[in-house]
Amino acid sequence: MRKVFAFGLMFFSSVSLASSVPTLYGTVNVEYLQVDQEDKFMTTSGAGVYNVRNAESRIGARGVHELDAFDVGYHLELGIDSTTKGGGSHPGVSGRIRIRLAYANVSGAWGTLTMGQDTTATSAVQYSYDPLSNTSLGTASFSQSELIQGASFDDTDVSNVDFGLGMKFRTRRDVLKYQTPSFHGLTWTVSMDRDDDSDVRHNEGGDTHYENLLSYSREFSGLDMTLQVGNITWSNVETKDENIWMYGLRLGHESGLAASFLYTTEEYDRKVGIELASIEITRMLATLSYKWGQNLVALTYANRDTENPLRSDENTVSSVAADKFTSSQIALGYKYFASDNIEFKATIGQYKHEEDDAALAQTNDNKATIAALGMALSF
């Protein structure tokens, strides 16, 4: 026992610890919306003041403890959504507070290891493709799912949360994640999670998801280029392993001109009785933006095509051709950065949802227009 105590004393006396003061920060992100769904409901309505769900208001703290051989960091963040209705005993009261980030990491010359609630390997980079990601027309599409009929992506029943118009966006999970240091611009990130469902008492926990992301960045002649390839795979107890592939390209020029392209392919097998039904999804995002001084203007286009041979009750394989769902959005946005902490923004866009479904007879088809004025203030 004395030897163990002496060893511990020697170890801690040899470690130089520099504790940083936690950095406290926050963001308030709100917009005033006008939503036109006249083709569907023959009405134009003002949604009023809206807390942007694509990038909700938040408050958090982060810090780093510096050791001789490595650094230990932490990050805690709460999402504050004043628009979404609460649940429980107060279902009619607006407001929701939830955990967005709660992780610790260890980093050194060998890379960074992260444990806790954090973005998955592929989700960590997807926001960077969309210059309008912090608006109600961001292609993560959380906001649209609340505002537009047909924009909620539950048609495949592939997961509890299947958001993303131009991207397969799994957001944050309780992950184990590792990222290598950069080798001449090349990095590899891998993560593992149980889809935030760790109930293993009766083998009823969530499927184990593995994500891999290869990124290569290079700068030449005033041009910044990033190429990325990502893969998500998980095991399903009833079917074979399922795969998602992501391919991305981002370009930025010193003149302020930037462009990005993201393409995702997905295939899911679902067992219906003794039959196996294959659901196929493709998503695409293309953006063009130009920044000069304190101004930015951006044009984005996003698309999602789904082929689903399951009928709406998902208990019968359709005898007709595969049902098809197509959602697309084109958006134009302007941002004015008054300072590092104050951003004013204006956006307008059109969202279309079309169904080629013999069972539903296109009753869910919809075309909506969203116009918004807003601001994001941070500290």
N, C-alpha and C positions, 0 to 999 in steps of 0.2 A: 504494500500500500504506500509505503514511504517513497519507493522508487517511482510509482505512478505520479504521486504528488510532486516529487522533485522534477520529473520530466515535464509535467504541465507547467510548473513555475518557470522552468528554463524556456519553454516554448513561448509563453506569453510575454516573458521579459525580453525575448529576442524579436518580437513583432512590433513594428512601429504602426500605431493606429491613429489615423487622422479622420475624425468624424466631421462631416460637413453638416452645416445647418440645413434642415429640410427646406426645400423650395416649395412654397405654397403658390398655387395658381388656380385660375378659374376662367370660364368662358360663358357668356350669355349669348345665345344664338337664336334670334327671333325674326319672324317675317310676318307681313300682312299679306294674306292670300286672296285671290279671286279665282274660283274654280268654275269652269263652264263645262257641263255635261249635258248640253241641250239635246244632242242626238239620242241620248239614253233616257233622260228624265224630263226633257223639254223645260229645263230651268237653268238659270245662271245664279250661282250663289257665291256670296263672300264667306270664305271659311273664317275670316277674322284674323286675329293675332294668333300665331301658331309657333310653338317651340319646335324647331326643325328636328325631326326624328332621324334624318340622315346623319346629323352631327349634333346631337342634343347638347344642351347646356350642361356644364360639369364643374366640379371642384375637386382638387386633388393635391397630393403632396408627394415629392420624390426626393431622394438623396442618395449619397454614395459614401461608404466608409472605405478609406484607402489603406491597404496593407502593403507591406514590402513586396510581396510576390503577386498579389492580385487585388482586385477591388470587389467589394460587396455592395450591391445596390438594391433599392426597394422602390416601389411605385404603388401608391394607393389612389384610386379615382372613383368618384361617385357620379353617376349620371342623374341630372335633375330635369325631369320632363314635366312641365307645368300644364301641358295640354292633354296628355293621355289620361283617361279616367282611371281612378284607383279601383282596387278590388276589395275583397274581404268584407268587413262590416260597413264600409263606406264606398259602395260601388259607384255612387253618383258624384263623388267628390273628385275634382280634377287634381292631378298631381301624382307623380311617381318618382321615387328615389331608388336607384338600383346600383349594384356593384358593376363597374366597368373594368377596372383593373385592380388586381391585388396579387402582386408577384414580388419575388426576390430573385436576384441573379448574381452570378459570380463571373467575373471577366478578367482576362489576362492575355498574354501573348498567344495563348493557345485558342482563344475564342471566347464566346459568351454562353453560359448555361443558365437557363431560366426555368423557374418552377412557379406555378400559380396561374391565376386568371390573367391571360394576356392574349393578344392576337395570335392566330395560328400562322404557320409559316407562309402560306399564300395570302391570307387576309391582310397581313402586315403591310403588303406593298400595293394592294389594289386601289386604295384611295388615291395613291399618287398618280394614277392614270387619268383621273377625272378632275379637271380644273374647277368644276362646279359641285364637288363632293359635299361641301358644307351648305348646300342650298336644298330646297324642297324638290329640285329636279336632279339631284345627285343620283347616280345609277346604282347605288346600293339599294335604293328603292324602298326603304322603310316608310318614308313619308307617303309615297304614291299608294302604297298598300292600304293606307288609312283614308286617303282622299278620293281614290278613283275606283269605281266598280270594275272588277276584272283584273285589277293590278296585284291582288294578293296571290302569291304563287304557291297555292296549296293543291294544285291540280294533280301533282304526281305522288303526293303523300310519301315523298322520299325522306323527309325529316320533319321534325316539328317546326323548324325555321328554315325555309328555303327561299331566301331573299336574293336579289341581285338580278338586274335587267341585263346589263352588259358584262356582268361578272358573277361567278359563283362565290358569294360572300358568306363565309361561315362565322364571321365576326370573331368574338373572343370565347375562349374555352379555358378550363383548367388544364394547362398543358405542361409537358416537359419538352423544352425546346433548346436546340443547340445551333449556334451560328459560328462558322469558321472565321478566322481573320481573312482579310483580302489578300489573295495571291495574284498580283499583277491585274487587279480589277475583277477577279473571279471569287465569288463567295458561294457557300452552300449552307442552306438552312433546313433543318429537319425538325419536325414536331410530332408529338403523340398525344392523343387525348381520348377520353371516353364519352365525348359529346355531352359533357356536363351531367352524366348519369352514372354514378359509381356504385350503384346498388348491385352487389355481387352475391348477396345472400342466397338467391335462388337462380343465379346466372341470368338475371334479368337486367343487368346494367346496359348502358349504351354500347353500340358497336365501337370497337377500337379503331380510331382513325389515325392514319399515318400521312403526313404531308412532307413533301420535299420541294425545295425551290433552289434552282441554280440561277445566279445573277452574274452578268458580266457588264462592267461599266468601263467606258473609255472616253477620253477627251482628246480631240484633235481639231486643229484649225478653227477654234471658236465654237465647236459643236460637241455637246455632251450626248453620249449615246448609252442606253441601257437595254440589254437583251435579257429576257427572263423566260425560263421554262419551269413549270410547276406541275406536280402530280399529287392528287389526293386519292387514297385507296383505303377501303375498310372492308371488314368481313361481316357478312350477314349470315345468320344461322340457317336461313332457308335457301339461300342462293350462293352463287360463286362470289368471289371478291369483286368489288365494284370500283371503277376507276373514273377519275376526272383528270383531264389534261388541260393545262393553261399555257398559252404562248403570248408573250408581250414584248412590245418595242416602244421605247420612249426616246424622243429626240428633243433637244433644246439648244437653241443658238444664242450666242451672245447678243444678237440684235433684239432679243425678246420674243422671237417666234418659237413656238413649241408645238409638237404633235405627238400623239400616242395612239397605239393600236393594241387591243387586247382581244384574244379569241379563246373560247373555252368549249371543249367537247365533253359530253357526259353520256354514260349509258348505265341504266339500272335494270336489273332483272327482278321481277316480282312474281311470286308463285301464286297462282289462282287455281285452286283445286289441284289437279294433276298437271296443269299447263303452266308454262313459263312465259310471261309477257315481258317484252323488252321495251323500256321507255328511253327515248333518245332526246337529248336537249343540246342545242348549240346556242352560245351567247357571243355577242360581239359588241365592242365599244371602240369608236373612233372619235378622236378629238383634235381640235385645232385651236390654238390660242395665241394671243399677242399681248405682250406687256410693255408699256412705255411709261417711264416715270412712276407715278403712283396709280396708274390705270391698268386694267386688264380687261380684255374682251375675249370671250370663248364661245365656240360652237361645238356641240357634242351630239353624237348619234349613237343610240344603243338599241340592240335587238335581242330578242329571245324567241327561238323556235322550239316547240315541243311536239313530239310525236308520241301519243299515248294510246295503246290499243285497249286500255281498260275503260269500261263504261264509267259513268259518273259515280256509281255505287261501289266501284273498284272490286266487285265480286264476280264479274263476268267478263271474259274476253270478248271484245266486239267482233261480230261476224262481218262487219263492213271494213273498209279500208281504215287504217290507223287514224284516230281522231287527231287533229292538228290544232295547236294553239300558237298564235303569233302575237307577241307584244313588242311594240317599238316606241321609241321616244326621240324627238329631235328638240334641242333646247339651245337658246341663245342667252348669254349672260354677260353682265358688266359689273366690275368691281372697282371701287375706289378705296385705296388704302390711305386713310387720313394720317395714320401713324402705324407704328409696329403693333399697336394694341386696338386699333379702331378700323373696322372694315364696313363700308356701305356696299350694298349689292342690289341689283335688279335683274330678274330673270323672267323669261317667258318661254313656254314650250308646249308641244302637243304630244299627247300620249294616246296610242291606239292599241286596242285589244280585239283580236278577231279569232273566232273559233270555227273550224270546219268539223262539226260534230253532228252526226245524224240524230243522236239521242237528244241533244239539247236544242237543236234547230236554231243555232246562232243567237239564242236569247241573251247571251252574255256579251255580245259584241258591244264595244263602246269606243267613243272618241272624245277625249277630254282636253281642254286647254287650261293650263295653270299659269297665272301671272303673279309675281311676288315682288315686294319691296321689303328689304330688311337690313339688319345690321348684326355684326358679331363683335362683341367687346370682350377683351381679355385682360387679365392682370397677372 
